[in-house]
Amino acid sequence: MSGKGTIATHRRARHDYAVLDTVEAGVVLVGTEVKSLRLGRVSLVDAFATIDDGEVWLRGLHIAEYALGTWTNHTPRRVRKLLLHRRQIDKWDTRVRESGLSLVPLSMYFSDGRVKVELGLVRGKKTWDKRQDLATRDARREVERAFARHLKGRRRVEGRA
């Protein structure tokens, strides 16, 4: 299997947090977890990452049990290890400790048959930040619509003449 196949995205994260930096990390999984991920049975809603003793751990990630699994089935909300380079872990550890930032998974996908997580270094948004972002997005959307209407009207005039 080659290329990228998105498994899940945490759409609410970009609304609730300001994403300052992102990194791709591998995930240590067991067989039934991978089978369940291939069926898209995962939720990133309550997930977050912590750095303990120089290792990054993904907590709160819910991967549903594999329906055809046996007694070897996995626990849905177990803590999973993330695979990052030592320099990346050290850099992010200092930023999290000094600035009070958090690590949140933004998306989960297959990359060349391996499960990857896009991990974001985030700062929580205030209510007014969220409102401001919504207003900016609505204004941009309205400008695009007006421009599209303008181009559409221009094509009609050119087509008739």
URLINVEN-V250243 format. One record per helix or strand. SS is the DSSP state (alpha for helix, beta for strand). FROM is the first residue (numbers start at 1). LEN is the number of residues. If there is no record, write none. Layout:
((SS:FROM:LEN) (SS:FROM:LEN))
//
This chain:
((beta:4:6) (alpha:11:6) (beta:17:11) (alpha:31:8) (beta:42:2) (beta:48:5) (beta:55:5) (beta:62:2) (beta:80:4) (alpha:86:14) (beta:102:10) (beta:114:11) (alpha:127:34))
//
